């Protein structure tokens, strides 16, 4: 299943701008001509002109202006205000696309709901009320708490991200403050330089060991950034150039990423 959608901006109850009109503006800006832009979009000149005229009338400032004749032969151009509108709309579209991707990921959760809960507004809100955050951690995952094991001082929390389990160790105070329970949605953050790379599955006390294929490798003078793919999940690690050479890492090679449970930060 897929989720699709479009956004429009209205002014005084009338459609001001949408995906098609923004594309028309971009093509006018590129070609300096309404007729060329209309031809590229396979629409009539009149339809293109009507779109421009409607936007200009609804806008507080002109979006598209035309110059007649003259030394340069005239032409049509998008104003600075029009360029700002294009940029703002594209940014909104990008945010909207990210939201749609989040909803698609939650479709599986909806499918797993019991029939009596399938149309529960509370259930739907729980699966979709998810913010977008930016952090300095290269690895940011969103999943559900599948297991909690409490000790005298710390608690071991297992987060299920797709088919991958990530284990985090947090204090009992943090567990209480976040009020984490099995089934709750949660973020896991792991800094790239906290991950150790191995050629074979590591043995020892590391609670998190994930295998994958190297999909990207960026070498620097001191450090190397490595990205692996584990099923549908991407993970990033930063290691020294010396370690990269010792491990003989290259694109397509299968490796293991290991990181301690106390290096997994949980967030809600």
Secondary structure, DSSP 8 states (H G I E B T S, - for coil): -------EEEETTEEEEEHHHHHHHHHHHHHS-HHHHHHHTT--HHHHHHHHHHHHHHSSS-SEEEE-STTTT-EEEE-HHHHHHHHHHHHHHHHHHHHHHHHHHHHHHHHTS-GGGTT-HHHHHHHH-------S-SEEEEEEEEEEEE-SSEEEEEEEETTEEEEEEEEHHHHHHHT--TT-EEEEEE-GGG-EEESS---SS-SEEEEEEEEEEEE-SSEEEEEEEETTEEEEEEEEHHHHHHHT--TT-EEEEEE-GGG-EEE-
